[in-house]
Amino acid sequence: MIASPTNAALAGFKATNTALLYVDYVTGLDNLMTTIPSRQYRNNIAAFASFSRIFNMPTGVLGEENEYYGTFLPEIKELITAGAKTFQSRSTPTGYTEELALWLRGTGRRNVLIGGISIDNCTLHTSLDLLRAGYNVFFVVDVSSTNSKLAEDAAIIRLSQAGAVPVSWLNALTELGEDFAGPYGREMMGVIQSRWPASTVGVVDDSTPDGHGMQLPA
């Protein structure tokens, strides 16, 4: 019998044992995120937002709407409309409040897939507190921008050293979906076909033999 890995990066995560957290995706902060080109960044957020619907996972949305922060991005508003748990009022950089802690315990899940604005502040502090509380944290780097490459690098290094695992939205999607021939295959491929080329910078050349991009297995 092969022992289960204890390292979070090796153990990974599944749709059945993971909760989703979206941190402060509001219009008032969106324009400050410059380490990822704006169109690419919004594309990546839209891809990440689709996870909740596709995999029917417990979903928490952190942030609030007001004159300073603006409103939630449209993709995040859709999550709230669909029933995501919202955590709107807080005075701390971390979103790991008593309310969030209670909700997470109620999900029974020990893995958290998290992304948000910004990676070097609220997403960082929330992730660190999740680690301190004993959760396995997987932070999505290409949906968690900031306004300084140096600050972004420092945040990724600190989170990694603390035990959080950096992932991209694409490898998180395929890890959750597991198998293109499985129940999530068609929707997973739909996200890849519509969002993955746009997540790169510049023109994408389709090098597949028939010129039609990636396809579902026959």
HUPE-V858926 format. One record per pair of residues at least 4 apart in sequence whose C-alpha atoms are under 7 Angstrom apart, sorted by sequence separation. I is the first residue (numbers start at 1). J is the second residue. D is the distance in whole Angstrom. If there is no record, write none. Layout:
i=I j=J d=D
i=I j=J d=D
//
This chain:
i=7 j=11 d=6
i=8 j=12 d=6
i=13 j=17 d=7
i=14 j=18 d=6
i=26 j=30 d=6
i=34 j=38 d=7
i=36 j=40 d=7
i=37 j=41 d=6
i=38 j=42 d=6
i=39 j=43 d=6
i=40 j=44 d=6
i=41 j=45 d=6
i=42 j=46 d=6
i=43 j=47 d=6
i=44 j=48 d=6
i=45 j=49 d=6
i=46 j=50 d=6
i=50 j=54 d=6
i=51 j=55 d=6
i=52 j=56 d=5
i=65 j=69 d=6
i=66 j=70 d=5
i=72 j=76 d=6
i=73 j=77 d=6
i=74 j=78 d=6
i=75 j=79 d=7
i=76 j=80 d=6
i=77 j=81 d=6
i=78 j=82 d=6
i=79 j=83 d=6
i=80 j=84 d=5
i=96 j=100 d=6
i=97 j=101 d=6
i=98 j=102 d=6
i=99 j=103 d=6
i=100 j=104 d=6
i=101 j=105 d=6
i=102 j=106 d=6
i=103 j=107 d=7
i=104 j=108 d=7
i=118 j=122 d=6
i=119 j=123 d=5
i=120 j=124 d=5
i=121 j=125 d=6
i=122 j=126 d=6
i=123 j=127 d=6
i=124 j=128 d=6
i=125 j=129 d=6
i=126 j=130 d=6
i=127 j=131 d=6
i=128 j=132 d=6
i=129 j=133 d=6
i=130 j=134 d=7
i=131 j=135 d=5
i=140 j=144 d=6
i=148 j=152 d=6
i=149 j=153 d=6
i=150 j=154 d=6
i=151 j=155 d=6
i=152 j=156 d=6
i=153 j=157 d=6
i=154 j=158 d=6
i=155 j=159 d=6
i=156 j=160 d=6
i=157 j=161 d=6
i=158 j=162 d=6
i=159 j=163 d=6
i=160 j=164 d=5
i=167 j=171 d=7
i=168 j=172 d=6
i=169 j=173 d=6
i=170 j=174 d=6
i=171 j=175 d=6
i=172 j=176 d=6
i=173 j=177 d=6
i=174 j=178 d=6
i=180 j=184 d=7
i=181 j=185 d=5
i=184 j=188 d=6
i=185 j=189 d=6
i=186 j=190 d=6
i=187 j=191 d=6
i=188 j=192 d=6
i=189 j=193 d=6
i=190 j=194 d=6
i=191 j=195 d=6
i=192 j=196 d=5
i=195 j=199 d=6
i=207 j=211 d=7
i=208 j=212 d=7
i=5 j=10 d=6
i=6 j=11 d=7
i=13 j=18 d=6
i=36 j=41 d=6
i=52 j=57 d=5
i=64 j=69 d=7
i=65 j=70 d=5
i=66 j=71 d=7
i=72 j=77 d=6
i=79 j=84 d=6
i=96 j=101 d=6
i=117 j=122 d=7
i=118 j=123 d=6
i=119 j=124 d=5
i=130 j=135 d=5
i=131 j=136 d=6
i=159 j=164 d=5
i=160 j=165 d=6
i=167 j=172 d=6
i=180 j=185 d=4
i=206 j=211 d=6
i=208 j=213 d=6
i=5 j=11 d=5
i=65 j=71 d=5
i=117 j=123 d=6
i=131 j=137 d=7
i=146 j=152 d=6
i=160 j=166 d=7
i=179 j=185 d=6
i=180 j=186 d=7
i=52 j=59 d=6
i=65 j=72 d=7
i=116 j=123 d=6
i=177 j=184 d=5
i=197 j=204 d=6
i=206 j=213 d=6
i=115 j=123 d=7
i=177 j=185 d=7
i=127 j=137 d=7
i=177 j=188 d=7
i=193 j=214 d=7
i=61 j=84 d=7
i=112 j=135 d=7
i=60 j=84 d=6
i=61 j=85 d=6
i=62 j=86 d=6
i=63 j=87 d=6
i=64 j=88 d=5
i=111 j=135 d=6
i=112 j=136 d=6
i=113 j=137 d=6
i=114 j=138 d=6
i=115 j=139 d=6
i=59 j=84 d=5
i=60 j=85 d=5
i=61 j=86 d=5
i=62 j=87 d=5
i=63 j=88 d=5
i=64 j=89 d=6
i=110 j=135 d=5
i=111 j=136 d=5
i=112 j=137 d=5
i=113 j=138 d=5
i=114 j=139 d=5
i=115 j=140 d=5
i=119 j=144 d=5
i=139 j=164 d=7
i=141 j=166 d=6
i=49 j=75 d=6
i=59 j=85 d=6
i=60 j=86 d=6
i=61 j=87 d=6
i=62 j=88 d=6
i=110 j=136 d=6
i=111 j=137 d=6
i=112 j=138 d=6
i=113 j=139 d=6
i=114 j=140 d=6
i=118 j=144 d=6
i=119 j=145 d=6
i=120 j=146 d=7
i=138 j=164 d=6
i=139 j=165 d=6
i=140 j=166 d=6
i=141 j=167 d=6
i=142 j=168 d=6
i=49 j=76 d=7
i=95 j=122 d=7
i=116 j=143 d=6
i=117 j=144 d=6
i=118 j=145 d=6
i=119 j=146 d=6
i=137 j=164 d=5
i=138 j=165 d=5
i=139 j=166 d=5
i=140 j=167 d=5
i=141 j=168 d=6
i=142 j=169 d=7
i=189 j=216 d=7
i=93 j=121 d=7
i=94 j=122 d=5
i=115 j=143 d=6
i=116 j=144 d=5
i=117 j=145 d=6
i=118 j=146 d=5
i=136 j=164 d=7
i=137 j=165 d=6
i=138 j=166 d=6
i=139 j=167 d=6
i=140 j=168 d=5
i=46 j=75 d=6
i=93 j=122 d=5
i=115 j=144 d=5
i=117 j=146 d=7
i=138 j=167 d=7
i=140 j=169 d=6
i=96 j=126 d=5
i=94 j=125 d=5
i=95 j=126 d=5
i=120 j=151 d=6
i=124 j=155 d=7
i=128 j=159 d=7
i=93 j=125 d=6
i=94 j=126 d=4
i=120 j=152 d=6
i=62 j=95 d=7
i=96 j=129 d=6
i=119 j=152 d=6
i=96 j=130 d=7
i=120 j=155 d=5
i=119 j=155 d=7
i=180 j=216 d=7
i=181 j=217 d=7
i=20 j=57 d=7
i=180 j=217 d=7
i=19 j=57 d=6
i=20 j=58 d=6
i=21 j=59 d=6
i=22 j=60 d=6
i=23 j=61 d=6
i=24 j=62 d=5
i=19 j=58 d=5
i=20 j=59 d=5
i=21 j=60 d=5
i=22 j=61 d=5
i=23 j=62 d=5
i=24 j=63 d=4
i=15 j=55 d=6
i=19 j=59 d=6
i=20 j=60 d=6
i=21 j=61 d=6
i=22 j=62 d=6
i=23 j=63 d=6
i=28 j=68 d=6
i=29 j=69 d=6
i=28 j=69 d=4
i=15 j=57 d=6
i=27 j=69 d=7
i=28 j=70 d=5
i=26 j=69 d=6
i=27 j=70 d=5
i=26 j=70 d=6
i=27 j=71 d=6
i=26 j=71 d=5
i=27 j=72 d=6
i=26 j=72 d=4
i=27 j=73 d=6
i=25 j=72 d=6
i=26 j=73 d=5
i=25 j=73 d=6
i=58 j=107 d=7
i=19 j=109 d=6
i=18 j=109 d=6
i=25 j=116 d=6
i=17 j=109 d=5
i=18 j=110 d=7
i=19 j=111 d=6
i=20 j=112 d=6
i=21 j=113 d=6
i=22 j=114 d=6
i=23 j=115 d=6
i=24 j=116 d=6
i=25 j=117 d=6
i=17 j=110 d=7
i=18 j=111 d=5
i=19 j=112 d=5
i=20 j=113 d=5
i=21 j=114 d=5
i=22 j=115 d=5
i=23 j=116 d=4
i=24 j=117 d=5
i=17 j=111 d=6
i=18 j=112 d=5
i=19 j=113 d=6
i=20 j=114 d=6
i=21 j=115 d=7
i=22 j=116 d=6
i=23 j=117 d=6
i=18 j=113 d=7
i=13 j=111 d=7
i=44 j=142 d=7
i=45 j=143 d=5
i=44 j=143 d=6
i=23 j=123 d=6
i=41 j=143 d=6
i=36 j=145 d=6
i=35 j=145 d=6
i=34 j=145 d=7
i=35 j=146 d=6
i=33 j=145 d=5
i=34 j=146 d=6
i=35 j=147 d=6
i=33 j=146 d=5
i=34 j=147 d=5
i=35 j=148 d=6
i=32 j=146 d=7
i=33 j=147 d=5
i=35 j=149 d=6
i=32 j=147 d=6
i=48 j=169 d=6
i=8 j=136 d=6
i=54 j=187 d=7
i=47 j=191 d=6
i=47 j=195 d=6
i=43 j=195 d=6
i=43 j=198 d=7
i=44 j=199 d=6
i=9 j=165 d=6
i=43 j=199 d=6
i=40 j=198 d=6
i=40 j=199 d=5
i=40 j=200 d=7
i=14 j=175 d=7
i=15 j=176 d=5
i=14 j=176 d=5
i=13 j=176 d=7
//
